[in-house]
């Protein structure tokens, strides 16, 4: 299995030779790889931005949402929370209209996290609960544990420690069920 660095090197070599939607796919994979290794969010954001431009040029809704989601994540990691929110709110209706549930649950979670950073806890809870409902529909215990934890964090920030503890406990119980520490 190639290392992340080797994967990035291989993808980088492909960029000059790919056009159209094939180029999008390589750029998206590069953006994702840079976001995943936690070292170069600026470079990841650059690739996500170019991928988004290509997706918009071709009018490919799913690719627009995917590139927008990784771009929003990059902005968030760089501390540009306002930009993260703007991108997420731009792609949210596209994801909703096309029932891209897998993308939608992540967009909603990203918005929740962004609004926590802005100390807009009512909006954070709204987006986290929407994300939780989608995740509940598909029953992935790990993902449910994430949203329970996020909701618990908001209640902690609101100093509603009983509710925070309740959500944290639900998160922990699910993590214990799937043996994920």
C-alpha positions in Angstrom: 0.0 0.0 0.0 1.5 3.3 -1.0 2.0 6.0 1.6 0.0 9.2 1.5 3.1 11.0 0.2 3.5 8.5 -2.6 -0.2 8.9 -3.5 0.2 12.6 -3.6 3.3 12.4 -5.8 1.5 10.0 -8.2 -1.6 12.2 -8.4 0.5 15.3 -8.9 2.2 13.7 -11.9 -1.2 13.0 -13.5 -2.5 16.6 -13.3 -0.8 18.0 -16.4 -2.1 15.0 -18.5 -5.8 15.1 -17.5 -8.6 17.2 -18.8 -12.2 17.8 -18.1 -13.9 15.5 -15.6 -10.8 13.2 -15.4 -8.8 16.3 -14.3 -11.5 17.0 -11.7 -11.2 13.5 -10.3 -7.4 13.8 -9.9 -7.7 17.3 -8.4 -10.4 16.2 -5.9 -8.2 13.2 -4.9 -5.3 15.5 -4.4 -7.3 18.0 -2.3 -8.7 15.1 -0.2 -5.2 13.7 0.3 -3.8 17.0 1.4 -6.7 17.6 3.8 -6.2 14.0 5.1 -2.5 14.3 6.0 -3.1 17.4 8.2 -0.1 19.3 6.8 -0.9 21.4 3.9 -4.4 22.7 3.9 -3.6 25.7 1.7 -2.4 23.3 -1.1 -5.5 21.1 -0.5 -7.7 24.2 -0.8 -6.0 25.2 -4.0 -6.8 21.8 -5.6 -10.3 21.9 -4.2 -10.9 25.3 -5.7 -9.7 24.2 -9.1 -11.8 21.0 -8.9 -14.9 23.1 -8.0 -14.3 25.4 -11.0 -14.2 22.3 -13.3 -17.3 20.8 -11.8 -19.2 24.0 -12.2 -18.1 24.4 -15.8 -19.5 20.9 -16.5 -22.6 21.4 -14.4 -22.0 18.2 -12.6 -24.0 18.5 -9.4 -22.4 15.7 -7.4 -18.9 16.9 -8.2 -19.9 20.5 -7.3 -21.0 19.2 -3.9 -18.0 17.0 -3.3 -15.5 19.7 -4.3 -17.4 22.3 -2.3 -17.5 20.1 0.7 -13.7 19.6 0.7 -13.2 23.3 0.0 -15.3 24.2 2.9 -13.4 21.8 5.1 -10.1 23.4 4.0 -11.4 26.8 4.8 -12.4 25.6 8.2 -9.0 24.0 8.9 -7.3 27.3 8.0 -9.6 29.2 10.4 -11.5 31.0 7.6 -14.8 30.0 9.2 -16.9 32.6 7.3 -15.6 31.3 4.0 -16.3 27.7 5.2 -19.9 28.6 6.0 -20.4 30.5 2.7 -19.2 27.5 0.6 -21.3 25.0 2.6 -24.4 27.1 2.3 -23.8 27.4 -1.4 -23.7 23.6 -1.9 -26.3 22.7 0.7 -29.4 23.2 -1.5 -27.7 21.3 -4.4 -27.1 18.3 -2.1 -30.6 18.5 -0.7 -32.3 18.8 -4.1 -30.4 15.8 -5.4 -30.7 13.7 -2.3 -27.0 13.3 -1.9 -27.4 12.0 1.6 -23.9 10.9 2.1 -22.6 14.3 1.2 -25.4 16.1 3.0 -24.7 14.6 6.4 -21.1 15.9 6.2 -22.1 19.3 5.0 -24.6 19.7 7.9 -22.0 18.5 10.3 -19.4 21.0 8.9 -21.9 23.8 9.3 -22.6 22.8 12.9 -18.9 22.8 13.6 -18.4 26.2 11.9 -21.3 27.8 13.9 -19.8 26.4 17.1 -16.6 28.3 16.3 -18.7 31.4 15.7 -20.4 30.8 19.1 -23.8 30.6 17.3 -24.9 27.6 19.3 -28.6 27.7 18.2 -27.5 27.3 14.5 -24.9 24.7 15.5 -27.5 22.6 17.2 -29.9 22.9 14.3 -27.3 21.7 11.8 -26.0 18.9 14.1 -29.5 17.6 14.7 -30.2 17.6 11.0 -27.0 15.7 10.4 -27.9 13.3 13.2 -31.3 12.5 11.7 -29.7 11.6 8.4 -27.1 9.4 10.2 -29.8 7.8 12.3 -31.7 6.9 9.1 -28.8 4.8 8.0 -27.8 3.5 11.4 -24.0 3.8 11.3 -23.1 3.7 15.0 -19.7 5.3 14.6 -21.3 8.3 12.7 -24.1 8.5 15.3 -21.5 8.6 18.1 -19.8 11.6 16.3 -23.0 13.6 16.2 -23.9 12.7 19.8 -20.5 14.0 20.8 -20.8 17.2 18.8 -24.3 17.9 20.2 -22.9 17.2 23.7 -20.1 19.7 23.1 -22.6 22.4 22.2 -24.6 21.8 25.4 -21.3 21.9 27.3 -20.6 25.3 25.7 -24.1 26.4 26.7 -23.3 25.3 30.3 -26.2 22.8 30.2 -24.0 20.1 31.8 -26.8 17.6 32.3 -27.7 17.6 28.6 -24.0 17.6 27.6 -23.4 14.5 29.8 -26.4 12.7 28.4 -25.2 13.2 24.8 -21.6 12.4 25.7 -22.8 9.2 27.4 -24.8 8.2 24.3 -21.7 8.8 22.2 -19.5 6.7 24.5 -22.0 3.9 24.7 -22.1 3.6 20.9 -18.3 3.7 20.7 -18.2 0.9 23.3 -20.7 -1.1 21.3 -18.5 -0.9 18.2 -15.3 -1.1 20.2 -14.0 2.2 18.9 -12.0 4.2 21.4 
